Amino acid sequence: MRLKKLLTVLMSAMLVVGSLPVPSFAADDTNDGQKTDDTGTKAGEYSTKDEAIYGNLDASGSLEDMYVINTFHVTEPGQLVDYGKYTDVRNLSNLKDVKQTSDNKIRFQAEKGEFYYQGDMANQPLPWDIHITYILDGKELGPDELAGKNGTLELQIATSANGNVDPVFFKNYMLQISATMGPETFTNIQAPDGMKVSSGKDTQVTFTVMPEKEETFIISADVTDFEMDPISISATPASMPIEDPNLGNMKSKMQSLSNAIRDINKGVGDLNRGISDLNDGAADLSSGSSDYLSGINELDQSSGELKRGSADIRDALQKMDKSLQGNAGAPDMREFNKVPKGLRDMAGGLRQSAEGLDTLERNYRKAYSQLDSAMSGIPNYGISKQQIQALQNSNADPRVIKQLLDTYRSAQQAKGTYQAVQRVFGAVSGTLDKVSGNLRTMANNAENMATGIEKSMKNMNQMGALKELEKGLSALATEYKAFHSGLVDYTDGVGNLATSYQDINAGIQEITGGTSDLDSGASELKSGAEELQQETSDLPGEVQSEVDEMMDEYDASDFEPQSFVSDKNEKIDVVQFVLQTKRIEMAEPDLTERTDEKEEKGFWARLMDLFR
């Protein structure tokens, strides 16, 4: 009976041993016409090879250990050769050995299909330096010090290029960093540069680092009994397909903006010419107004002499009238002979004043016509707030836009002010004509009186004529008294006009200075508007160029993957990195080990128990 049990155990042992891997030795069959490697073993073939690099980091981001999963897409079975400085290799596809030689060659037998093997690496730096900093309530703490703490946490994750590694990975790979935070530990989570999404009851914060970029990301939160799941970091080539954005609608709006700016430039040109004409008209108006003021002042200054002369004539006529009425004999005609000459001198002065006013009226009318033409030339553009906002939102120079808007508002304000006082300006010319006409009428009356006196004096030898002279002189004295009163009112009006027109002239001079500044600003504005139009003439094309340049910056379609493990490896298709930090957790309480636990039995002991 014991013999039967022993035979059963031996047979079972042979079955177990037979299932263990046995080294295979391929025959050096060099005469079958098939390809062999340098050992004489039939060589296999593969289309591409993938590398997945897995790294374990500590909670601060420093690399602790790394291994690589190599995947071969085998097209012909046989022996393959790979390269890599591994501390250990293991077959993940079957139980056959993977051999590593001292020159970093890895040999293995692969069947058709996908073949996997793992290689462990030591002291192999990553293409990126990763630093994770923990600041609790403003104080930096190590990960081990944080476990179980409460407070306000600031988590900083910094990535930068590792200068000791081929920069091809830093230049062409995109990093994605993900941190998962549970609600029982983290509240009030803030991540300005990250994307927060809900993953079940947890919150997942994700950051993206584009190729050739060095970034520092910050997560802030209130923590209770702090623990943290591992932070995951993956790196893949930034060669994801990106479709060109549809810019049709945007380009249409940009073209509309460009056309609007072109119209603005044309309008600014018209405005500039109108303001230039306005400035010229204002300059002529200023000159004419100065002449008018000088003439009025001169007329005002001569008014005193005119009034004194007229008063002398009035007094002489009244004296002569009294003399004739009081004396029966012949009157003294010596003073009377002076009256016609005084009247004619006064008439000449009045006509000279009238001619001065005529010259002044012509100059004023010319200046006023130019001012009116210039003001009418200012365009009545109704620019809406939306158009102004669109212009301010464009890429145009803000300084030029401000000048444009200030000039536009000033021009419209000047035109509005002019339209409000236009009736006053128009009335000045008619007033000057009326005053000039009145002066000529007064001069004609004075000459007529002088002529009448002279005729009367020729008939003085006739007593009947003397009686007529007495009547005529009495009437003349009475009429001249009224004439003198009107002359005084006129000269007083001239004085008031001279005083008032000083303020008008000062305003005109101020307008002239303002239009001069406006003309200079409009010229500068015209230059700025032309520059703005030139810069925005092809706005849709510039937008397209900017988008194309941005697309080209992240287009890695021409990137050819290369092995991270060894530059001798060929036919590389995909190389990706999967990194993970160490979990931060509170220490578990120590449990007393059970001393009465039975020692675990080995395989052979348990196998023998089956037959007992």
Buried (B, 14 or more C-beta within 10 A) or exposed (E): EEEEEEEEBEEEEEEEEEEEEEEEEBEEEEEEEEEBBEEEBBBBBBEBBBBBBBBBBBBBBEBEEBBBBBBBBBEBBBBBBBBBEBBEBEBEBEEBBBEBEEEBBBBBBBBBEEBBBBBBBEEBEBBBBBEBBBBBEEEEBEBEEBBBBEBEBBBBBBBBBBEEBEEBBBBBBBBEBBBBBBEEBBEEBEBEEBEEEEEEEBBBBBBBBEBEEEBEBBBBBBBEEBBBBBBBBBBBBBBEEEEEEEBEEBBEBBBEBBEBBBEBBEBBBEBBBBBBBBBBBBBBBBBBBBBBBEBBBEBBEBBEEBBEBBEBBBBBBBEBBEBBEEEEEEBEEEEBEEBBEBBBBBBEBBBBBBEBBBBBBEBBBBBBBBBBBBBBBBBEBEBEEEBBEBBEEBEBBEEBBEBBBEBBEBBBEBBEEBEEEBEEBEEBBEEBBEBBEBBBEBBEBBBEBBEBBBEBBEEBEEEEBBEEBBEBBBEBBEEBEEBBEEBBEBBEEBBEBBEEBEEBBEEBBEBBEBBBEBBEBBEBBBBBBBBBBEBBBBBBEBBBEEBEEEEEEEBBEEBEBBBBBBEEBEEBEEBBBBBBBBEBEEEEEEEEEEEEEEEEEEEEEEBEEEEE
